[in-house]
Amino acid sequence: DQQVKQNSPSLSVQEGRISILNCDYTNSMFDYFLWYKKYPAEGPTFLISISSIKDKNEDGRFTVFLNKSAKHLSLHIVPSQPGDSAVYFCAASPTGTASKLTFGTGTRLQVTL
Amino acid sequence: EAGVAQSPRYKIIEKRQSVAFWCNPISGHATLYWYQQILGQGPKLLIQFQNNGVVDDSQLPKDRFSAERLKGVDSTLKIQPAKLEDSAVYLCASSLGGAGSNIQYFGAGTRLSVL
């Protein structure tokens, strides 16, 4: 069963606009959430995280929003840049830390000029 | 600071053969993970080590997969015998361990093709 779902396999956004990537989860024990970015032929790279005690975390152009009641989180990238083109994975953990991760299937973001 | 090193980068074998992957984590990282990423899916945790002890191997197919981290540093993951469905990218990750967020840092992976 897919406990972490990313229902959009791909997303195309113009440079300078906002990119919004979505993630849903089913396991109510998840209490720590992360986004990873992956370029071709490289391993995933940590981007941003959020604990379940918060509903928003911001780091530069990247903001993650968490809606616990809806079991939904989203990643906002503003403004989007061509270098942001990559596959983005949502991940969740029940341990309060980044250990024991369950990953979603990923969303491929393409930022066009 | 050097990242997580994995080798080989690519491996092609025939079914029923054996294969081994090697991982060298970031220096000082106590926790080491092996993941399997099948095409079109997210990484799936196979095994987690804390130093040289196994913390979680609940998703490791133990009839054919084995892993070890003998001195608490490098690790090897072995598949014997391989099946067609083992074709995937095998990712190694490491984290500091202990208290804190324990962000995992990934290597570039080994792409395995089983023919």
Interface residues (C-beta under 8 A of the other chain):
Chain A: V4 Y32 L34 Y36 A41 E42 G43 P44 T45 F46 S49 F89 A91 T97 A98 S99 K100 L101 T102 F103 G104 T105 G106
Chain B: V4 T31 G40 Q41 G42 P43 K44 L45 Q48 D56 L91 A93 S95 G100 S101 N102 I103 Q104 Y105 F106 G107 A108 G109
